[in-house]
Amino acid sequence: MRRLWLIFAQTATICLAVLFVVSTLRPELLTWNTRSSVVPVKEPPPEAPARATASFSDAARKAMPAVVNIFTSQQVKRPRHPFMDDPLFRYFFGEQPDLGPQRREGLGSGVVVSEQGYILTNHHVVESVDQIEVALADSRKVPARVVGTDPETDLAVLKVEIQKLPSITFARPEDPLRVGDVVLAIGNPFGIGQTVTQGIVSGLGRSHLGITTFENFIQTDAAIHPGNSGGALVDANGNLVGINTAIYSQTGVSMGIGYAIPVSIARQVMEQIIEKGTVTRGWIGVGVQNISKELAESLKLPAENGVLITQVERGGPAGKAGVQLGDVLLSVNGRRVADTSTMLNLIAGLQPGQQAGLRLTRDQAEMDVTVTIGRRPRPPQRK
């Protein structure tokens, strides 16, 4: 009996050991280990290779040498204390010393677009400044001058006297940006140094934001902070797709809604500035307003199409062509006008001196007029 008990104990011990080894090394061989699921789902087979973690290091390394930091300074006059004009105040406190002017410093980013030293940035980064210094990716600091600016798209071109700088690669026009594409924002936020943030394209063609006159922004959730203005927005291949410009924020820091100027617009403006020193746009001298449903009903318009002419400048191209207050502009050279932004872009894209056909609605009847496009006046600079 004792011998049989020993044989049983040894057999049980060996079976438990085998069970332990199998459950540890090959648990799938045990049928009761299969998980039950309320809903059948697809899972990769055990032998499927692990997916590599996506990295954008190559794209960042390609674009970062062409992104620069921009330091600006401006001499501003200190305001005189208002009480100094009061004789009684001067009697008790005496004449206060003149503290003289003080310097105001600014910070931004820029993108080297040419080996000849041309740098693309935002107009508001260099507006009304006295001195501009550019810190290159290799830590060199060099002075820069303004070649020209375009306040209506918030773009500016700078020039540094250094040749063979590393320049950015522009995305091809035939490779359009799509919502959901991965993008990287490169700049110098808060002056802490060159920084790369990653996100996706959240929207395209954003307008009516009140940021610039001509708006067609890329929206992204890649973090853009103060100091990133003028920096590069690049795709997953490191090619330039936009110039970082603004953010929507209630705190001054990124809330996941940033805006960049598309590279197509930036390139057109840049080439005009380098060639002519300024940007030339068409103009007809009218003020316009979008047509709401209520406005269409009050004016007895057949539909909410076009834009309402609310102002006609005396002696301007539209006034000479016979455009009147209350007219509704439906199309320009056969291209439909959907809203005020569309109308501005259509007119601005025409060359001064060019003839353009306008289709209008007046007194519920459609009519055509021909206008000679004028040159859009440059907006006054802020002091």
KELO-687989 format. One record per residue (C-alpha): residue number from 1; x, y, z. Coordinates in Angstrom, 3 decimals. Example, Ala and Ser with C-alpha at 12.3 -4.5 7.8 and 13.67 -1.06 7.14 Angstrom:
! residues 2
num,c1,c2,c3
1,12.300,-4.500,7.800 $
2,13.670,-1.060,7.140 $
//
This chain:
! residues 383
num,c1,c2,c3
1,0.000,0.000,0.000 $
2,2.791,2.386,0.858 $
3,4.467,1.600,-2.459 $
4,1.289,2.427,-4.412 $
5,0.959,5.734,-2.509 $
6,4.513,6.727,-3.427 $
7,3.888,5.907,-7.122 $
8,0.686,8.014,-7.063 $
9,2.418,10.942,-5.319 $
10,5.333,10.916,-7.772 $
11,2.980,10.734,-10.786 $
12,0.873,13.649,-9.479 $
13,3.996,15.714,-8.832 $
14,5.313,15.104,-12.356 $
15,1.909,15.982,-13.909 $
16,1.716,19.220,-11.932 $
17,5.249,20.122,-13.001 $
18,4.430,19.462,-16.664 $
19,1.212,21.491,-16.339 $
20,3.138,24.403,-14.815 $
21,5.732,24.381,-17.604 $
22,3.114,24.213,-20.364 $
23,0.940,26.971,-18.830 $
24,4.000,29.190,-18.526 $
25,5.634,28.628,-21.918 $
26,2.728,27.578,-24.204 $
27,-0.534,28.669,-22.583 $
28,-2.383,28.519,-25.923 $
29,-2.182,24.685,-25.799 $
30,-4.557,24.624,-22.848 $
31,-8.119,24.684,-24.179 $
32,-9.641,26.154,-21.003 $
33,-7.326,29.196,-21.328 $
34,-9.261,30.510,-24.343 $
35,-11.067,33.733,-23.399 $
36,-14.778,33.945,-24.029 $
37,-16.082,37.165,-25.558 $
38,-19.567,38.568,-25.600 $
39,-18.874,40.069,-29.051 $
40,-16.450,38.367,-31.464 $
41,-13.589,40.702,-32.278 $
42,-10.609,40.464,-34.578 $
43,-7.179,40.136,-33.006 $
44,-3.770,39.796,-34.641 $
45,-2.302,36.317,-34.610 $
46,0.377,35.636,-31.989 $
47,3.069,35.400,-34.648 $
48,2.235,38.864,-36.107 $
49,5.228,41.207,-35.863 $
50,5.000,44.139,-33.456 $
51,4.253,47.466,-35.170 $
52,7.114,49.920,-35.102 $
53,6.443,53.248,-33.346 $
54,6.071,56.097,-35.854 $
55,8.852,58.681,-35.724 $
56,9.130,62.036,-37.450 $
57,12.800,62.490,-36.610 $
58,13.856,62.501,-40.269 $
59,11.302,65.209,-41.158 $
60,12.356,67.367,-38.203 $
61,16.050,66.922,-38.949 $
62,15.450,67.934,-42.570 $
63,13.528,71.135,-41.762 $
64,15.075,72.391,-38.507 $
65,18.327,73.816,-39.982 $
66,16.247,76.194,-42.140 $
67,14.188,77.593,-39.231 $
68,15.698,80.628,-37.496 $
69,14.972,82.694,-34.408 $
70,14.265,86.407,-34.870 $
71,15.045,88.973,-32.174 $
72,13.784,92.526,-32.653 $
73,14.069,95.760,-30.733 $
74,12.298,99.085,-31.004 $
75,12.957,102.431,-29.391 $
76,9.778,103.854,-27.877 $
77,9.241,107.156,-26.128 $
78,8.182,106.908,-22.501 $
79,4.885,108.685,-21.889 $
80,5.038,111.851,-19.816 $
81,3.202,111.588,-16.520 $
82,-0.109,113.461,-16.922 $
83,0.244,115.189,-13.531 $
84,3.423,116.923,-14.725 $
85,1.231,119.408,-16.583 $
86,-0.335,120.466,-13.262 $
87,1.574,123.424,-11.681 $
88,0.407,122.412,-8.179 $
89,1.838,118.889,-8.650 $
90,5.171,120.335,-9.821 $
91,5.217,122.727,-6.843 $
92,5.008,119.912,-4.278 $
93,6.980,117.223,-6.128 $
94,9.284,119.269,-8.314 $
95,10.244,118.646,-11.894 $
96,10.624,114.950,-12.594 $
97,13.692,113.914,-14.615 $
98,13.173,112.931,-18.224 $
99,13.766,109.192,-18.343 $
100,14.296,109.265,-22.094 $
101,13.274,106.574,-24.555 $
102,13.292,102.890,-23.754 $
103,13.804,99.826,-25.913 $
104,11.090,97.266,-26.459 $
105,12.214,93.787,-27.460 $
106,10.317,91.195,-29.478 $
107,10.671,87.569,-30.427 $
108,9.640,85.444,-33.382 $
109,10.706,82.809,-35.863 $
110,11.451,82.666,-39.567 $
111,12.143,80.248,-42.404 $
112,15.130,80.413,-44.744 $
113,13.607,80.069,-48.216 $
114,16.717,80.611,-50.325 $
115,20.441,79.946,-50.088 $
116,20.943,83.646,-50.911 $
117,19.763,84.580,-47.403 $
118,16.054,85.359,-47.888 $
119,13.900,84.611,-44.834 $
120,10.124,84.410,-44.711 $
121,8.340,85.448,-41.507 $
122,5.243,87.291,-40.258 $
123,4.677,90.997,-40.753 $
124,3.698,91.469,-37.111 $
125,7.071,90.040,-36.010 $
126,9.030,92.881,-37.671 $
127,6.438,95.657,-37.762 $
128,7.841,99.103,-36.829 $
129,11.050,97.694,-35.326 $
130,14.461,99.409,-35.428 $
131,16.817,96.438,-35.264 $
132,16.500,92.816,-36.352 $
133,18.887,90.047,-35.395 $
134,18.586,86.506,-36.693 $
135,19.921,83.507,-34.788 $
136,20.724,80.702,-37.218 $
137,20.420,77.015,-36.429 $
138,24.216,76.796,-36.019 $
139,24.060,79.459,-33.240 $
140,25.435,82.303,-35.381 $
141,23.724,85.665,-34.899 $
142,23.606,88.083,-37.821 $
143,21.766,91.351,-38.534 $
144,18.897,91.315,-41.023 $
145,17.050,93.934,-43.056 $
146,13.445,94.038,-44.215 $
147,13.065,93.508,-47.973 $
148,9.321,94.116,-47.866 $
149,6.147,93.289,-45.982 $
150,2.513,92.555,-46.763 $
151,0.272,93.428,-43.794 $
152,-2.843,92.086,-45.532 $
153,-1.529,88.514,-45.387 $
154,0.778,89.132,-42.392 $
155,3.909,88.121,-44.306 $
156,7.347,89.699,-44.527 $
157,10.644,88.900,-46.240 $
158,14.015,89.539,-44.570 $
159,17.541,89.344,-45.973 $
160,20.792,88.397,-44.268 $
161,24.149,88.855,-45.962 $
162,25.235,85.238,-45.733 $
163,25.396,82.882,-48.691 $
164,24.709,79.147,-48.918 $
165,22.377,78.963,-45.957 $
166,20.416,75.726,-45.443 $
167,17.000,76.424,-46.978 $
168,13.607,74.787,-46.566 $
169,12.062,72.491,-49.187 $
170,8.636,73.666,-50.373 $
171,5.828,71.150,-50.682 $
172,4.783,70.542,-54.284 $
173,1.513,72.139,-55.482 $
174,0.378,68.780,-56.854 $
175,0.541,67.279,-53.346 $
176,-2.374,69.080,-51.644 $
177,-2.644,69.086,-47.880 $
178,-5.563,67.085,-46.477 $
179,-7.443,67.182,-43.204 $
180,-5.910,64.529,-40.969 $
181,-2.383,64.816,-42.400 $
182,0.390,64.858,-39.802 $
183,2.245,68.185,-39.528 $
184,5.106,69.535,-37.413 $
185,5.339,73.123,-36.122 $
186,8.909,74.384,-35.713 $
187,9.831,77.642,-33.992 $
188,11.173,79.309,-30.879 $
189,8.303,79.441,-28.330 $
190,8.862,81.794,-25.386 $
191,12.532,82.094,-26.425 $
192,13.463,78.729,-24.925 $
193,15.106,77.535,-28.153 $
194,14.136,75.714,-31.303 $
195,11.227,73.388,-30.591 $
196,9.233,70.871,-32.653 $
197,5.590,70.076,-31.881 $
198,3.438,67.522,-33.694 $
199,-0.234,67.433,-34.626 $
200,-2.578,67.029,-37.563 $
201,-4.317,69.308,-40.026 $
202,-7.626,70.080,-38.308 $
203,-9.153,72.177,-41.079 $
204,-8.456,73.996,-44.341 $
205,-9.624,77.278,-45.835 $
206,-10.378,78.943,-42.497 $
207,-11.541,82.546,-42.984 $
208,-13.651,85.271,-41.320 $
209,-11.318,85.146,-38.323 $
210,-10.433,88.848,-38.298 $
211,-6.687,88.124,-38.314 $
212,-5.794,89.476,-41.771 $
213,-7.586,90.955,-44.763 $
214,-7.014,87.930,-46.985 $
215,-7.611,84.736,-45.010 $
216,-7.290,81.139,-46.145 $
217,-5.667,79.540,-43.115 $
218,-4.605,76.003,-42.318 $
219,-5.904,75.006,-38.883 $
220,-3.771,72.622,-36.831 $
221,-3.624,71.256,-33.302 $
222,0.189,71.226,-33.321 $
223,1.118,73.443,-30.372 $
224,1.932,77.024,-31.441 $
225,2.991,79.449,-28.701 $
226,4.234,83.067,-28.578 $
227,7.569,83.105,-30.392 $
228,6.424,80.504,-32.936 $
229,5.040,83.224,-35.225 $
230,6.773,83.084,-38.599 $
231,8.039,79.554,-38.033 $
232,7.574,76.559,-40.296 $
233,4.667,74.155,-40.541 $
234,6.000,71.090,-42.353 $
235,4.529,67.783,-43.448 $
236,5.676,64.287,-42.465 $
237,8.423,64.519,-45.101 $
238,9.825,67.796,-43.760 $
239,8.475,69.937,-46.631 $
240,7.080,73.407,-45.928 $
241,3.268,73.569,-46.075 $
242,2.616,76.767,-44.109 $
243,3.899,79.700,-42.050 $
244,2.702,79.656,-38.431 $
245,0.820,82.876,-37.747 $
246,-1.721,82.894,-34.931 $
247,-3.579,80.885,-32.317 $
248,-7.050,80.949,-30.861 $
249,-6.576,81.203,-27.119 $
250,-8.180,82.684,-24.041 $
251,-4.973,82.354,-22.020 $
252,-2.228,83.336,-24.477 $
253,-0.968,79.769,-24.885 $
254,-1.978,76.961,-27.216 $
255,-5.458,75.505,-26.793 $
256,-5.139,73.175,-29.765 $
257,-6.304,75.690,-32.389 $
258,-3.479,77.236,-34.383 $
259,-3.428,78.878,-37.814 $
260,-0.830,78.891,-40.564 $
261,-0.669,80.654,-43.942 $
262,-0.647,78.082,-46.770 $
263,2.640,77.784,-48.621 $
264,0.935,78.609,-51.949 $
265,-0.048,82.073,-50.695 $
266,3.272,82.580,-48.897 $
267,5.204,81.768,-52.057 $
268,3.219,84.175,-54.245 $
269,3.650,87.017,-51.754 $
270,7.334,86.220,-51.221 $
271,8.126,86.265,-54.949 $
272,6.367,89.613,-55.470 $
273,8.172,91.176,-52.504 $
274,11.593,89.955,-53.667 $
275,10.940,91.053,-57.255 $
276,9.110,94.363,-56.669 $
277,9.527,95.146,-52.961 $
278,5.759,95.138,-52.496 $
279,2.611,93.176,-53.360 $
280,0.263,94.399,-56.107 $
281,-3.422,93.482,-55.910 $
282,-6.536,94.405,-57.814 $
283,-9.131,96.814,-56.393 $
284,-12.492,98.219,-57.506 $
285,-13.311,100.571,-54.622 $
286,-16.399,99.071,-53.020 $
287,-17.485,98.000,-49.565 $
288,-19.418,94.736,-49.329 $
289,-21.488,92.766,-46.845 $
290,-22.555,89.135,-46.698 $
291,-26.234,88.501,-47.405 $
292,-28.104,86.768,-44.592 $
293,-31.512,85.155,-44.917 $
294,-33.161,88.110,-43.187 $
295,-31.371,90.607,-45.463 $
296,-32.363,88.658,-48.565 $
297,-36.011,88.730,-47.464 $
298,-35.960,92.457,-46.705 $
299,-34.401,93.279,-50.106 $
300,-36.690,90.769,-51.862 $
301,-33.755,88.897,-53.338 $
302,-34.470,85.528,-54.966 $
303,-31.733,83.789,-52.946 $
304,-28.852,84.408,-50.542 $
305,-26.337,84.635,-53.398 $
306,-23.542,87.127,-53.834 $
307,-22.578,90.084,-51.650 $
308,-24.341,93.386,-51.056 $
309,-22.579,96.576,-52.204 $
310,-22.671,98.857,-49.146 $
311,-20.148,101.471,-50.268 $
312,-18.944,102.813,-53.624 $
313,-15.871,105.011,-53.525 $
314,-16.321,108.201,-55.543 $
315,-14.027,108.165,-58.563 $
316,-13.098,104.525,-57.990 $
317,-13.167,101.827,-60.689 $
318,-16.575,100.474,-59.654 $
319,-18.129,103.947,-59.441 $
320,-16.866,104.809,-62.934 $
321,-18.342,101.551,-64.255 $
322,-21.803,102.401,-62.889 $
323,-21.950,100.185,-59.805 $
324,-24.423,101.605,-57.266 $
325,-25.222,101.221,-53.581 $
326,-27.622,98.349,-52.996 $
327,-26.417,96.326,-55.973 $
328,-25.697,92.660,-55.343 $
329,-22.453,91.352,-56.855 $
330,-23.030,87.798,-58.119 $
331,-19.851,86.944,-60.041 $
332,-16.489,88.261,-61.238 $
333,-15.405,87.133,-64.724 $
334,-17.928,84.319,-64.495 $
335,-16.666,83.046,-61.136 $
336,-19.376,82.906,-58.486 $
337,-19.063,85.183,-55.444 $
338,-20.107,83.206,-52.370 $
339,-19.145,85.697,-49.648 $
340,-17.016,88.761,-48.946 $
341,-13.843,86.696,-48.549 $
342,-14.328,85.107,-51.965 $
343,-14.996,88.495,-53.535 $
344,-11.842,90.020,-52.031 $
345,-9.687,87.140,-53.247 $
346,-11.162,87.224,-56.764 $
347,-10.621,90.970,-57.164 $
348,-7.176,90.912,-55.526 $
349,-6.035,88.249,-57.974 $
350,-6.636,90.553,-60.951 $
351,-3.949,92.859,-62.302 $
352,-4.379,96.666,-62.291 $
353,-5.494,97.883,-65.719 $
354,-7.206,94.593,-66.544 $
355,-10.838,94.578,-67.690 $
356,-13.214,92.475,-65.575 $
357,-16.862,91.596,-66.034 $
358,-19.155,91.982,-63.023 $
359,-22.614,90.444,-62.889 $
360,-24.964,92.396,-60.645 $
361,-28.536,92.232,-59.420 $
362,-30.343,95.588,-59.313 $
363,-34.066,95.993,-58.693 $
364,-34.471,92.207,-58.949 $
365,-32.992,92.187,-62.458 $
366,-29.552,90.928,-63.452 $
367,-27.123,93.083,-65.434 $
368,-23.464,93.026,-66.528 $
369,-20.920,95.831,-66.246 $
370,-17.277,96.035,-67.222 $
371,-14.824,97.559,-64.765 $
372,-11.172,98.514,-65.183 $
373,-9.300,97.070,-62.210 $
374,-7.345,99.554,-60.117 $
375,-4.429,99.044,-57.764 $
376,-5.343,98.224,-54.188 $
377,-4.065,100.954,-51.818 $
378,-1.551,99.809,-49.235 $
379,-3.051,99.867,-45.725 $
380,-1.591,102.510,-43.374 $
381,1.080,101.270,-41.005 $
382,0.378,101.305,-37.300 $
383,2.624,103.525,-35.241 $
//
